[in-house]
Amino acid sequence: MKDGGRITLALAGDVMTGRGVDQVLPHGSDPVLYEPYVDDARVYVQLAERTHGPIGAPVAFTDIWGDALRVLQEAGADVRVVNLETAVTTSAQPSADKGIHYRMHPRNTRVLRAAGIDCSIMANNHVLDWGRGGLTETLRVLREAGIATVGAGQDRRQAERAAVLDAGGSGGVIVVAAGSADSGIPEQWAATANEAGVNLLPDLSDAGFRRLSQALGAVRGATDVAVVSLHWGGNWGYRIPERHRRFARRLIDKAGVDIVFGHSSHHPKGVELYRGKLIVYGAGDFINDYEGIGGHTEYRPDLGILYLAGVELGNSRLVQLEMVPFIRRGFCLEHAGAMDAAWLAARLNRQSRCFGVEIALGDDGRLRIRPTRTRAQSPP
């Protein structure tokens, strides 16, 4: 909650509650999959159990969030936003455009309510995994659950529309979301004047910038905090494309954006503090069913971060950022141990220094940022 004219936002990257996670919740979908190597979602449960022991399905809706629930409660976050990377549908028609299909049963939507999620970002490369009918059902189910959606809609106008989130008092949070083609969103998923889809940016061009800027300007008040969510880039690797950095800075310089919240990579990437505004280039996965799959261990994809951003009302400057690290075990978020938190801090510090930011690990196990004395350089 607000403290001295401050809004606290809780931001998490990819929340993938479909497939294996959906199977351990009380109302699992039909487990049939249409993947090249796995045809039953329960296989992902078996892989996780082989790695970390029995899960004991069905689990309570709160169990998936684990230790993150207490962190959210103690932070008193005014607004909680996640990138929901799954369809919420009973559709049995997988998208022919994809080889991987995430689906959560609508009755499992309570898992989002259990964490008090206020807004689900939908501009990503899994929200249409079960076709446009699946997207329509997803939007309806979330609306009925009282969860705002942004970045997808029944037509282009809805997909581009901002979500206006009430933070109480004299300020609110405005969220606009788009997905970039370089994140793997199929071109044909783009919303049109007459067809449902996502707010897709074919490239980070002037036209895309104007669309985001206009969506913010249409609803933003003088004391609102403006967040632009961007699903961009590949799944693995720390390199930040120069076009991403230029676009993020332009949003701050020219559109008055206060937080640029990027995601798509399966692991956290570097952060930047630019003119007092936060840029998260890659938030990483927060919830997924990847335990036991193996591969890419050099990136530690089992680690995730909850971003707690304190923004001052009036000038919307970032006054505090705490990055709380978690590790996923048995489809449950646990506080990362000291060695894991230190590894993550060192890796992010190395990636963020080129942006003029240092990452420090506190005695409480949380990561915090501070400006360096050296001028920010172009990323490697």
Contacts in CASP RR format, 6 or more apart in sequence:
PFRMAT RR
TARGET T0000
AUTHOR 0000-0000-0000
METHOD contacts of the structure
MODEL  1
MKDGGRITLALAGDVMTGRGVDQVLPHGSDPVLYEPYVDDARVYVQLAER
THGPIGAPVAFTDIWGDALRVLQEAGADVRVVNLETAVTTSAQPSADKGI
HYRMHPRNTRVLRAAGIDCSIMANNHVLDWGRGGLTETLRVLREAGIATV
GAGQDRRQAERAAVLDAGGSGGVIVVAAGSADSGIPEQWAATANEAGVNL
LPDLSDAGFRRLSQALGAVRGATDVAVVSLHWGGNWGYRIPERHRRFARR
LIDKAGVDIVFGHSSHHPKGVELYRGKLIVYGAGDFINDYEGIGGHTEYR
PDLGILYLAGVELGNSRLVQLEMVPFIRRGFCLEHAGAMDAAWLAARLNR
QSRCFGVEIALGDDGRLRIRPTRTRAQSPP
1 8 0 8 1.000
1 76 0 8 1.000
1 78 0 8 1.000
2 8 0 8 1.000
2 78 0 8 1.000
2 167 0 8 1.000
2 168 0 8 1.000
2 169 0 8 1.000
2 313 0 8 1.000
5 312 0 8 1.000
5 313 0 8 1.000
6 310 0 8 1.000
6 311 0 8 1.000
6 312 0 8 1.000
6 313 0 8 1.000
6 319 0 8 1.000
6 320 0 8 1.000
7 78 0 8 1.000
7 79 0 8 1.000
7 167 0 8 1.000
7 171 0 8 1.000
7 172 0 8 1.000
7 173 0 8 1.000
7 225 0 8 1.000
7 310 0 8 1.000
7 311 0 8 1.000
7 313 0 8 1.000
8 75 0 8 1.000
8 76 0 8 1.000
8 77 0 8 1.000
8 78 0 8 1.000
8 79 0 8 1.000
8 308 0 8 1.000
8 309 0 8 1.000
8 310 0 8 1.000
8 311 0 8 1.000
9 77 0 8 1.000
9 78 0 8 1.000
9 79 0 8 1.000
9 80 0 8 1.000
9 81 0 8 1.000
9 173 0 8 1.000
9 225 0 8 1.000
9 227 0 8 1.000
9 259 0 8 1.000
9 307 0 8 1.000
9 308 0 8 1.000
9 309 0 8 1.000
9 310 0 8 1.000
9 311 0 8 1.000
10 72 0 8 1.000
10 75 0 8 1.000
10 77 0 8 1.000
10 79 0 8 1.000
10 80 0 8 1.000
10 81 0 8 1.000
10 306 0 8 1.000
10 307 0 8 1.000
10 308 0 8 1.000
11 81 0 8 1.000
11 82 0 8 1.000
11 227 0 8 1.000
11 259 0 8 1.000
11 261 0 8 1.000
11 280 0 8 1.000
11 283 0 8 1.000
11 306 0 8 1.000
11 307 0 8 1.000
11 308 0 8 1.000
11 309 0 8 1.000
12 81 0 8 1.000
12 82 0 8 1.000
12 83 0 8 1.000
12 283 0 8 1.000
12 286 0 8 1.000
12 305 0 8 1.000
12 306 0 8 1.000
12 307 0 8 1.000
13 82 0 8 1.000
13 83 0 8 1.000
13 261 0 8 1.000
13 262 0 8 1.000
13 263 0 8 1.000
13 282 0 8 1.000
13 283 0 8 1.000
13 284 0 8 1.000
13 285 0 8 1.000
13 286 0 8 1.000
14 83 0 8 1.000
14 85 0 8 1.000
14 124 0 8 1.000
14 263 0 8 1.000
14 264 0 8 1.000
14 266 0 8 1.000
14 283 0 8 1.000
14 284 0 8 1.000
14 285 0 8 1.000
14 286 0 8 1.000
14 287 0 8 1.000
14 288 0 8 1.000
15 82 0 8 1.000
15 83 0 8 1.000
15 84 0 8 1.000
15 85 0 8 1.000
15 86 0 8 1.000
15 112 0 8 1.000
15 286 0 8 1.000
15 287 0 8 1.000
16 85 0 8 1.000
16 86 0 8 1.000
16 102 0 8 1.000
16 126 0 8 1.000
16 285 0 8 1.000
16 287 0 8 1.000
16 288 0 8 1.000
16 289 0 8 1.000
17 25 0 8 1.000
17 64 0 8 1.000
17 84 0 8 1.000
17 86 0 8 1.000
17 104 0 8 1.000
17 108 0 8 1.000
17 111 0 8 1.000
17 112 0 8 1.000
17 287 0 8 1.000
18 29 0 8 1.000
18 41 0 8 1.000
18 86 0 8 1.000
18 102 0 8 1.000
18 103 0 8 1.000
18 104 0 8 1.000
18 289 0 8 1.000
19 33 0 8 1.000
19 41 0 8 1.000
19 44 0 8 1.000
19 86 0 8 1.000
19 102 0 8 1.000
19 103 0 8 1.000
19 289 0 8 1.000
20 41 0 8 1.000
20 42 0 8 1.000
20 44 0 8 1.000
20 45 0 8 1.000
20 48 0 8 1.000
20 289 0 8 1.000
20 331 0 8 1.000
21 64 0 8 1.000
21 104 0 8 1.000
21 287 0 8 1.000
21 288 0 8 1.000
21 289 0 8 1.000
21 331 0 8 1.000
22 28 0 8 1.000
22 29 0 8 1.000
22 41 0 8 1.000
22 86 0 8 1.000
22 103 0 8 1.000
22 104 0 8 1.000
22 105 0 8 1.000
22 108 0 8 1.000
23 29 0 8 1.000
23 31 0 8 1.000
23 41 0 8 1.000
23 42 0 8 1.000
23 44 0 8 1.000
23 45 0 8 1.000
23 57 0 8 1.000
24 45 0 8 1.000
24 55 0 8 1.000
24 56 0 8 1.000
24 57 0 8 1.000
24 58 0 8 1.000
24 59 0 8 1.000
24 331 0 8 1.000
25 57 0 8 1.000
25 58 0 8 1.000
25 59 0 8 1.000
25 61 0 8 1.000
25 64 0 8 1.000
25 104 0 8 1.000
25 105 0 8 1.000
25 108 0 8 1.000
25 111 0 8 1.000
26 58 0 8 1.000
26 61 0 8 1.000
26 107 0 8 1.000
26 108 0 8 1.000
27 105 0 8 1.000
27 107 0 8 1.000
27 108 0 8 1.000
28 105 0 8 1.000
28 108 0 8 1.000
29 41 0 8 1.000
29 90 0 8 1.000
29 103 0 8 1.000
29 104 0 8 1.000
29 105 0 8 1.000
30 92 0 8 1.000
31 40 0 8 1.000
31 41 0 8 1.000
31 42 0 8 1.000
32 39 0 8 1.000
32 40 0 8 1.000
32 41 0 8 1.000
33 39 0 8 1.000
33 40 0 8 1.000
33 41 0 8 1.000
33 101 0 8 1.000
34 94 0 8 1.000
34 99 0 8 1.000
34 101 0 8 1.000
35 99 0 8 1.000
35 100 0 8 1.000
35 101 0 8 1.000
36 99 0 8 1.000
38 44 0 8 1.000
44 289 0 8 1.000
44 293 0 8 1.000
45 55 0 8 1.000
45 57 0 8 1.000
45 289 0 8 1.000
45 331 0 8 1.000
47 291 0 8 1.000
47 292 0 8 1.000
47 293 0 8 1.000
48 55 0 8 1.000
48 289 0 8 1.000
48 291 0 8 1.000
48 292 0 8 1.000
48 330 0 8 1.000
48 331 0 8 1.000
49 55 0 8 1.000
49 330 0 8 1.000
50 292 0 8 1.000
51 291 0 8 1.000
51 292 0 8 1.000
51 330 0 8 1.000
52 291 0 8 1.000
52 329 0 8 1.000
52 330 0 8 1.000
53 330 0 8 1.000
55 330 0 8 1.000
55 331 0 8 1.000
59 331 0 8 1.000
59 332 0 8 1.000
60 114 0 8 1.000
61 108 0 8 1.000
61 110 0 8 1.000
61 111 0 8 1.000
61 113 0 8 1.000
61 114 0 8 1.000
62 69 0 8 1.000
62 114 0 8 1.000
62 115 0 8 1.000
63 331 0 8 1.000
63 332 0 8 1.000
64 111 0 8 1.000
64 114 0 8 1.000
64 287 0 8 1.000
64 331 0 8 1.000
64 332 0 8 1.000
64 333 0 8 1.000
65 72 0 8 1.000
65 111 0 8 1.000
65 114 0 8 1.000
65 115 0 8 1.000
65 287 0 8 1.000
65 332 0 8 1.000
65 333 0 8 1.000
66 332 0 8 1.000
66 333 0 8 1.000
66 334 0 8 1.000
67 326 0 8 1.000
67 333 0 8 1.000
67 334 0 8 1.000
67 335 0 8 1.000
68 115 0 8 1.000
68 306 0 8 1.000
68 324 0 8 1.000
68 326 0 8 1.000
68 333 0 8 1.000
69 114 0 8 1.000
69 115 0 8 1.000
71 306 0 8 1.000
71 308 0 8 1.000
71 324 0 8 1.000
72 80 0 8 1.000
72 115 0 8 1.000
72 116 0 8 1.000
72 306 0 8 1.000
75 308 0 8 1.000
75 322 0 8 1.000
77 308 0 8 1.000
78 167 0 8 1.000
78 168 0 8 1.000
78 172 0 8 1.000
78 173 0 8 1.000
79 118 0 8 1.000
79 119 0 8 1.000
79 165 0 8 1.000
79 167 0 8 1.000
79 172 0 8 1.000
79 173 0 8 1.000
80 115 0 8 1.000
80 116 0 8 1.000
80 117 0 8 1.000
80 118 0 8 1.000
80 119 0 8 1.000
81 117 0 8 1.000
81 118 0 8 1.000
81 119 0 8 1.000
81 120 0 8 1.000
81 121 0 8 1.000
81 165 0 8 1.000
81 173 0 8 1.000
81 175 0 8 1.000
81 227 0 8 1.000
81 229 0 8 1.000
81 261 0 8 1.000
82 112 0 8 1.000
82 117 0 8 1.000
82 119 0 8 1.000
82 120 0 8 1.000
82 121 0 8 1.000
82 286 0 8 1.000
83 120 0 8 1.000
83 121 0 8 1.000
83 124 0 8 1.000
83 229 0 8 1.000
83 231 0 8 1.000
83 263 0 8 1.000
83 283 0 8 1.000
84 112 0 8 1.000
84 120 0 8 1.000
84 121 0 8 1.000
84 122 0 8 1.000
84 124 0 8 1.000
84 127 0 8 1.000
84 142 0 8 1.000
85 102 0 8 1.000
85 124 0 8 1.000
85 125 0 8 1.000
85 126 0 8 1.000
85 127 0 8 1.000
86 102 0 8 1.000
86 103 0 8 1.000
86 104 0 8 1.000
86 126 0 8 1.000
86 127 0 8 1.000
86 129 0 8 1.000
87 101 0 8 1.000
87 102 0 8 1.000
87 103 0 8 1.000
87 104 0 8 1.000
87 126 0 8 1.000
87 127 0 8 1.000
87 128 0 8 1.000
87 129 0 8 1.000
87 130 0 8 1.000
87 131 0 8 1.000
87 134 0 8 1.000
87 135 0 8 1.000
87 137 0 8 1.000
87 138 0 8 1.000
88 103 0 8 1.000
88 104 0 8 1.000
88 105 0 8 1.000
88 106 0 8 1.000
88 108 0 8 1.000
88 109 0 8 1.000
88 137 0 8 1.000
88 138 0 8 1.000
88 141 0 8 1.000
88 142 0 8 1.000
89 103 0 8 1.000
89 104 0 8 1.000
89 106 0 8 1.000
89 130 0 8 1.000
89 133 0 8 1.000
89 134 0 8 1.000
89 135 0 8 1.000
89 137 0 8 1.000
89 138 0 8 1.000
89 141 0 8 1.000
90 105 0 8 1.000
90 106 0 8 1.000
90 137 0 8 1.000
91 103 0 8 1.000
91 130 0 8 1.000
91 131 0 8 1.000
91 133 0 8 1.000
91 134 0 8 1.000
91 137 0 8 1.000
92 130 0 8 1.000
93 130 0 8 1.000
93 131 0 8 1.000
93 133 0 8 1.000
94 101 0 8 1.000
94 129 0 8 1.000
94 130 0 8 1.000
94 131 0 8 1.000
95 101 0 8 1.000
95 128 0 8 1.000
95 129 0 8 1.000
95 130 0 8 1.000
95 131 0 8 1.000
95 186 0 8 1.000
97 128 0 8 1.000
97 186 0 8 1.000
97 188 0 8 1.000
97 189 0 8 1.000
98 125 0 8 1.000
98 126 0 8 1.000
98 129 0 8 1.000
98 186 0 8 1.000
100 126 0 8 1.000
100 129 0 8 1.000
101 126 0 8 1.000
101 129 0 8 1.000
101 130 0 8 1.000
102 126 0 8 1.000
102 129 0 8 1.000
103 129 0 8 1.000
103 130 0 8 1.000
104 111 0 8 1.000
106 137 0 8 1.000
106 141 0 8 1.000
109 141 0 8 1.000
109 142 0 8 1.000
109 145 0 8 1.000
109 147 0 8 1.000
110 145 0 8 1.000
112 120 0 8 1.000
112 142 0 8 1.000
112 145 0 8 1.000
112 147 0 8 1.000
113 145 0 8 1.000
113 147 0 8 1.000
117 147 0 8 1.000
118 147 0 8 1.000
118 148 0 8 1.000
118 165 0 8 1.000
119 147 0 8 1.000
119 148 0 8 1.000
119 149 0 8 1.000
119 150 0 8 1.000
119 163 0 8 1.000
119 165 0 8 1.000
119 175 0 8 1.000
120 142 0 8 1.000
120 147 0 8 1.000
120 148 0 8 1.000
120 149 0 8 1.000
120 150 0 8 1.000
121 150 0 8 1.000
121 151 0 8 1.000
121 175 0 8 1.000
121 177 0 8 1.000
121 229 0 8 1.000
121 231 0 8 1.000
121 263 0 8 1.000
122 138 0 8 1.000
122 139 0 8 1.000
122 149 0 8 1.000
122 150 0 8 1.000
122 151 0 8 1.000
122 152 0 8 1.000
122 153 0 8 1.000
122 177 0 8 1.000
122 198 0 8 1.000
123 150 0 8 1.000
123 151 0 8 1.000
123 152 0 8 1.000
123 159 0 8 1.000
123 177 0 8 1.000
123 178 0 8 1.000
123 179 0 8 1.000
123 185 0 8 1.000
123 198 0 8 1.000
123 199 0 8 1.000
123 200 0 8 1.000
123 229 0 8 1.000
123 231 0 8 1.000
124 179 0 8 1.000
124 183 0 8 1.000
124 185 0 8 1.000
124 198 0 8 1.000
124 231 0 8 1.000
124 263 0 8 1.000
124 264 0 8 1.000
125 183 0 8 1.000
125 184 0 8 1.000
125 185 0 8 1.000
125 186 0 8 1.000
125 189 0 8 1.000
125 231 0 8 1.000
125 264 0 8 1.000
127 135 0 8 1.000
127 138 0 8 1.000
127 152 0 8 1.000
127 198 0 8 1.000
128 134 0 8 1.000
128 135 0 8 1.000
128 152 0 8 1.000
128 186 0 8 1.000
128 189 0 8 1.000
128 197 0 8 1.000
128 198 0 8 1.000
132 195 0 8 1.000
132 196 0 8 1.000
132 197 0 8 1.000
133 196 0 8 1.000
135 152 0 8 1.000
135 153 0 8 1.000
135 196 0 8 1.000
135 197 0 8 1.000
136 154 0 8 1.000
136 196 0 8 1.000
139 149 0 8 1.000
139 152 0 8 1.000
139 153 0 8 1.000
139 154 0 8 1.000
142 148 0 8 1.000
142 149 0 8 1.000
143 149 0 8 1.000
148 163 0 8 1.000
148 164 0 8 1.000
148 165 0 8 1.000
148 175 0 8 1.000
149 163 0 8 1.000
150 161 0 8 1.000
150 162 0 8 1.000
150 163 0 8 1.000
150 175 0 8 1.000
150 176 0 8 1.000
150 177 0 8 1.000
150 229 0 8 1.000
151 159 0 8 1.000
151 160 0 8 1.000
151 176 0 8 1.000
151 177 0 8 1.000
151 178 0 8 1.000
151 179 0 8 1.000
151 198 0 8 1.000
151 199 0 8 1.000
151 229 0 8 1.000
152 158 0 8 1.000
152 159 0 8 1.000
152 191 0 8 1.000
152 196 0 8 1.000
152 197 0 8 1.000
152 198 0 8 1.000
152 199 0 8 1.000
153 159 0 8 1.000
153 191 0 8 1.000
153 196 0 8 1.000
153 197 0 8 1.000
153 198 0 8 1.000
154 191 0 8 1.000
154 196 0 8 1.000
155 191 0 8 1.000
155 192 0 8 1.000
155 193 0 8 1.000
155 194 0 8 1.000
155 195 0 8 1.000
155 196 0 8 1.000
156 190 0 8 1.000
156 191 0 8 1.000
156 192 0 8 1.000
156 193 0 8 1.000
156 199 0 8 1.000
157 193 0 8 1.000
158 191 0 8 1.000
159 191 0 8 1.000
159 196 0 8 1.000
159 197 0 8 1.000
159 198 0 8 1.000
159 199 0 8 1.000
160 176 0 8 1.000
160 178 0 8 1.000
160 191 0 8 1.000
160 199 0 8 1.000
160 211 0 8 1.000
160 215 0 8 1.000
161 215 0 8 1.000
162 174 0 8 1.000
162 175 0 8 1.000
162 176 0 8 1.000
162 215 0 8 1.000
162 216 0 8 1.000
162 218 0 8 1.000
162 219 0 8 1.000
162 220 0 8 1.000
163 174 0 8 1.000
163 175 0 8 1.000
163 176 0 8 1.000
163 177 0 8 1.000
164 172 0 8 1.000
164 173 0 8 1.000
164 174 0 8 1.000
164 219 0 8 1.000
165 172 0 8 1.000
165 173 0 8 1.000
165 174 0 8 1.000
165 175 0 8 1.000
166 172 0 8 1.000
167 173 0 8 1.000
167 225 0 8 1.000
170 223 0 8 1.000
170 313 0 8 1.000
171 223 0 8 1.000
171 224 0 8 1.000
171 225 0 8 1.000
171 313 0 8 1.000
172 223 0 8 1.000
172 224 0 8 1.000
172 225 0 8 1.000
173 224 0 8 1.000
173 225 0 8 1.000
173 226 0 8 1.000
173 227 0 8 1.000
174 216 0 8 1.000
174 219 0 8 1.000
174 220 0 8 1.000
174 221 0 8 1.000
174 224 0 8 1.000
174 225 0 8 1.000
174 226 0 8 1.000
174 227 0 8 1.000
175 227 0 8 1.000
175 228 0 8 1.000
175 229 0 8 1.000
176 212 0 8 1.000
176 215 0 8 1.000
176 216 0 8 1.000
176 226 0 8 1.000
176 227 0 8 1.000
176 228 0 8 1.000
176 229 0 8 1.000
177 199 0 8 1.000
177 228 0 8 1.000
177 229 0 8 1.000
177 230 0 8 1.000
177 231 0 8 1.000
178 198 0 8 1.000
178 199 0 8 1.000
178 200 0 8 1.000
178 201 0 8 1.000
178 208 0 8 1.000
178 211 0 8 1.000
178 212 0 8 1.000
178 228 0 8 1.000
178 229 0 8 1.000
178 230 0 8 1.000
178 231 0 8 1.000
179 185 0 8 1.000
179 198 0 8 1.000
179 199 0 8 1.000
179 200 0 8 1.000
179 201 0 8 1.000
179 230 0 8 1.000
179 231 0 8 1.000
179 232 0 8 1.000
180 200 0 8 1.000
180 201 0 8 1.000
180 203 0 8 1.000
180 204 0 8 1.000
180 230 0 8 1.000
180 231 0 8 1.000
180 232 0 8 1.000
180 233 0 8 1.000
181 187 0 8 1.000
181 200 0 8 1.000
181 201 0 8 1.000
181 202 0 8 1.000
181 203 0 8 1.000
182 232 0 8 1.000
182 233 0 8 1.000
182 234 0 8 1.000
182 241 0 8 1.000
183 231 0 8 1.000
183 232 0 8 1.000
183 233 0 8 1.000
183 234 0 8 1.000
183 264 0 8 1.000
184 234 0 8 1.000
185 198 0 8 1.000
185 200 0 8 1.000
185 231 0 8 1.000
187 200 0 8 1.000
187 202 0 8 1.000
189 197 0 8 1.000
189 198 0 8 1.000
189 200 0 8 1.000
190 197 0 8 1.000
190 198 0 8 1.000
190 199 0 8 1.000
190 200 0 8 1.000
190 202 0 8 1.000
191 197 0 8 1.000
191 198 0 8 1.000
191 199 0 8 1.000
191 200 0 8 1.000
199 211 0 8 1.000
201 208 0 8 1.000
201 211 0 8 1.000
204 232 0 8 1.000
204 243 0 8 1.000
204 244 0 8 1.000
204 246 0 8 1.000
204 247 0 8 1.000
209 247 0 8 1.000
209 250 0 8 1.000
209 251 0 8 1.000
209 254 0 8 1.000
209 255 0 8 1.000
212 228 0 8 1.000
212 251 0 8 1.000
212 255 0 8 1.000
213 251 0 8 1.000
213 254 0 8 1.000
213 255 0 8 1.000
216 226 0 8 1.000
216 228 0 8 1.000
216 255 0 8 1.000
216 256 0 8 1.000
216 257 0 8 1.000
220 226 0 8 1.000
222 314 0 8 1.000
223 313 0 8 1.000
223 314 0 8 1.000
225 258 0 8 1.000
225 259 0 8 1.000
225 311 0 8 1.000
225 313 0 8 1.000
225 316 0 8 1.000
226 255 0 8 1.000
226 256 0 8 1.000
226 257 0 8 1.000
226 258 0 8 1.000
226 259 0 8 1.000
226 316 0 8 1.000
227 257 0 8 1.000
227 258 0 8 1.000
227 259 0 8 1.000
227 260 0 8 1.000
227 261 0 8 1.000
228 251 0 8 1.000
228 255 0 8 1.000
228 257 0 8 1.000
228 259 0 8 1.000
228 260 0 8 1.000
228 261 0 8 1.000
229 261 0 8 1.000
229 262 0 8 1.000
229 263 0 8 1.000
230 244 0 8 1.000
230 247 0 8 1.000
230 248 0 8 1.000
230 260 0 8 1.000
230 261 0 8 1.000
230 262 0 8 1.000
230 263 0 8 1.000
231 262 0 8 1.000
231 263 0 8 1.000
231 264 0 8 1.000
232 244 0 8 1.000
232 262 0 8 1.000
232 264 0 8 1.000
233 241 0 8 1.000
233 244 0 8 1.000
233 264 0 8 1.000
233 265 0 8 1.000
234 264 0 8 1.000
234 265 0 8 1.000
235 264 0 8 1.000
235 265 0 8 1.000
235 266 0 8 1.000
236 265 0 8 1.000
236 266 0 8 1.000
236 267 0 8 1.000
236 296 0 8 1.000
236 299 0 8 1.000
237 265 0 8 1.000
237 267 0 8 1.000
237 269 0 8 1.000
237 299 0 8 1.000
238 269 0 8 1.000
238 270 0 8 1.000
238 351 0 8 1.000
239 379 0 8 1.000
239 380 0 8 1.000
240 269 0 8 1.000
240 270 0 8 1.000
240 281 0 8 1.000
240 379 0 8 1.000
242 378 0 8 1.000
242 379 0 8 1.000
244 281 0 8 1.000
245 272 0 8 1.000
245 279 0 8 1.000
245 281 0 8 1.000
245 378 0 8 1.000
245 379 0 8 1.000
248 260 0 8 1.000
248 272 0 8 1.000
248 274 0 8 1.000
248 279 0 8 1.000
248 281 0 8 1.000
249 274 0 8 1.000
249 279 0 8 1.000
251 257 0 8 1.000
251 260 0 8 1.000
252 258 0 8 1.000
252 260 0 8 1.000
252 274 0 8 1.000
252 275 0 8 1.000
252 277 0 8 1.000
252 279 0 8 1.000
253 275 0 8 1.000
257 277 0 8 1.000
258 277 0 8 1.000
258 278 0 8 1.000
258 311 0 8 1.000
258 316 0 8 1.000
258 318 0 8 1.000
259 277 0 8 1.000
259 278 0 8 1.000
259 279 0 8 1.000
259 280 0 8 1.000
259 309 0 8 1.000
259 311 0 8 1.000
259 318 0 8 1.000
260 277 0 8 1.000
260 278 0 8 1.000
260 279 0 8 1.000
260 280 0 8 1.000
261 280 0 8 1.000
261 283 0 8 1.000
261 307 0 8 1.000
262 280 0 8 1.000
262 281 0 8 1.000
262 282 0 8 1.000
262 283 0 8 1.000
263 280 0 8 1.000
263 282 0 8 1.000
263 283 0 8 1.000
263 284 0 8 1.000
264 282 0 8 1.000
264 284 0 8 1.000
265 282 0 8 1.000
265 284 0 8 1.000
266 284 0 8 1.000
266 285 0 8 1.000
266 288 0 8 1.000
266 290 0 8 1.000
266 296 0 8 1.000
266 299 0 8 1.000
266 301 0 8 1.000
267 284 0 8 1.000
267 285 0 8 1.000
267 296 0 8 1.000
267 299 0 8 1.000
267 300 0 8 1.000
267 301 0 8 1.000
267 303 0 8 1.000
267 304 0 8 1.000
268 282 0 8 1.000
268 283 0 8 1.000
268 284 0 8 1.000
268 303 0 8 1.000
268 304 0 8 1.000
268 305 0 8 1.000
268 323 0 8 1.000
268 344 0 8 1.000
268 348 0 8 1.000
269 280 0 8 1.000
269 281 0 8 1.000
269 282 0 8 1.000
269 284 0 8 1.000
269 348 0 8 1.000
269 351 0 8 1.000
270 280 0 8 1.000
270 281 0 8 1.000
270 282 0 8 1.000
270 348 0 8 1.000
270 351 0 8 1.000
270 352 0 8 1.000
270 355 0 8 1.000
270 357 0 8 1.000
271 278 0 8 1.000
271 279 0 8 1.000
271 280 0 8 1.000
271 281 0 8 1.000
271 321 0 8 1.000
271 323 0 8 1.000
271 348 0 8 1.000
271 352 0 8 1.000
271 355 0 8 1.000
271 357 0 8 1.000
271 359 0 8 1.000
271 369 0 8 1.000
272 278 0 8 1.000
272 279 0 8 1.000
272 281 0 8 1.000
272 352 0 8 1.000
272 355 0 8 1.000
272 356 0 8 1.000
272 357 0 8 1.000
272 376 0 8 1.000
273 279 0 8 1.000
273 318 0 8 1.000
273 355 0 8 1.000
273 356 0 8 1.000
273 357 0 8 1.000
273 369 0 8 1.000
273 371 0 8 1.000
274 355 0 8 1.000
276 317 0 8 1.000
276 318 0 8 1.000
277 316 0 8 1.000
277 317 0 8 1.000
277 318 0 8 1.000
278 309 0 8 1.000
278 318 0 8 1.000
278 321 0 8 1.000
279 355 0 8 1.000
280 307 0 8 1.000
283 305 0 8 1.000
283 307 0 8 1.000
284 304 0 8 1.000
284 305 0 8 1.000
285 301 0 8 1.000
285 304 0 8 1.000
286 304 0 8 1.000
286 305 0 8 1.000
286 306 0 8 1.000
286 326 0 8 1.000
286 333 0 8 1.000
287 328 0 8 1.000
287 331 0 8 1.000
287 333 0 8 1.000
288 328 0 8 1.000
289 331 0 8 1.000
290 301 0 8 1.000
290 302 0 8 1.000
290 328 0 8 1.000
291 302 0 8 1.000
291 328 0 8 1.000
291 329 0 8 1.000
291 330 0 8 1.000
291 331 0 8 1.000
300 340 0 8 1.000
300 343 0 8 1.000
300 344 0 8 1.000
300 347 0 8 1.000
302 327 0 8 1.000
302 328 0 8 1.000
303 325 0 8 1.000
303 326 0 8 1.000
303 327 0 8 1.000
303 336 0 8 1.000
303 340 0 8 1.000
303 343 0 8 1.000
303 344 0 8 1.000
304 325 0 8 1.000
304 326 0 8 1.000
304 327 0 8 1.000
304 328 0 8 1.000
304 336 0 8 1.000
305 323 0 8 1.000
305 324 0 8 1.000
305 325 0 8 1.000
305 326 0 8 1.000
305 344 0 8 1.000
305 367 0 8 1.000
306 323 0 8 1.000
306 324 0 8 1.000
306 326 0 8 1.000
307 321 0 8 1.000
307 322 0 8 1.000
307 323 0 8 1.000
308 320 0 8 1.000
308 321 0 8 1.000
308 322 0 8 1.000
308 323 0 8 1.000
308 324 0 8 1.000
309 318 0 8 1.000
309 320 0 8 1.000
309 321 0 8 1.000
310 318 0 8 1.000
310 319 0 8 1.000
310 320 0 8 1.000
310 321 0 8 1.000
311 317 0 8 1.000
311 318 0 8 1.000
311 319 0 8 1.000
312 318 0 8 1.000
312 319 0 8 1.000
320 368 0 8 1.000
321 368 0 8 1.000
321 369 0 8 1.000
322 366 0 8 1.000
322 367 0 8 1.000
322 368 0 8 1.000
323 348 0 8 1.000
323 359 0 8 1.000
323 366 0 8 1.000
323 367 0 8 1.000
323 368 0 8 1.000
323 369 0 8 1.000
324 335 0 8 1.000
324 365 0 8 1.000
324 366 0 8 1.000
324 367 0 8 1.000
325 335 0 8 1.000
325 336 0 8 1.000
325 340 0 8 1.000
325 341 0 8 1.000
325 344 0 8 1.000
325 365 0 8 1.000
325 366 0 8 1.000
325 367 0 8 1.000
326 333 0 8 1.000
326 334 0 8 1.000
326 335 0 8 1.000
326 336 0 8 1.000
327 333 0 8 1.000
327 334 0 8 1.000
327 335 0 8 1.000
327 336 0 8 1.000
327 337 0 8 1.000
327 340 0 8 1.000
328 334 0 8 1.000
335 365 0 8 1.000
336 344 0 8 1.000
336 365 0 8 1.000
337 365 0 8 1.000
338 365 0 8 1.000
341 361 0 8 1.000
341 365 0 8 1.000
341 367 0 8 1.000
342 361 0 8 1.000
344 367 0 8 1.000
345 359 0 8 1.000
345 360 0 8 1.000
345 361 0 8 1.000
345 367 0 8 1.000
348 359 0 8 1.000
348 367 0 8 1.000
349 358 0 8 1.000
349 359 0 8 1.000
349 360 0 8 1.000
352 358 0 8 1.000
352 359 0 8 1.000
352 369 0 8 1.000
353 372 0 8 1.000
353 374 0 8 1.000
354 376 0 8 1.000
354 377 0 8 1.000
354 378 0 8 1.000
354 379 0 8 1.000
354 380 0 8 1.000
355 376 0 8 1.000
355 379 0 8 1.000
356 371 0 8 1.000
356 372 0 8 1.000
356 374 0 8 1.000
356 375 0 8 1.000
356 376 0 8 1.000
356 377 0 8 1.000
357 369 0 8 1.000
357 370 0 8 1.000
357 371 0 8 1.000
357 372 0 8 1.000
357 376 0 8 1.000
358 369 0 8 1.000
358 370 0 8 1.000
358 371 0 8 1.000
358 372 0 8 1.000
359 367 0 8 1.000
359 368 0 8 1.000
359 369 0 8 1.000
360 367 0 8 1.000
360 368 0 8 1.000
360 369 0 8 1.000
360 370 0 8 1.000
361 367 0 8 1.000
362 368 0 8 1.000
END
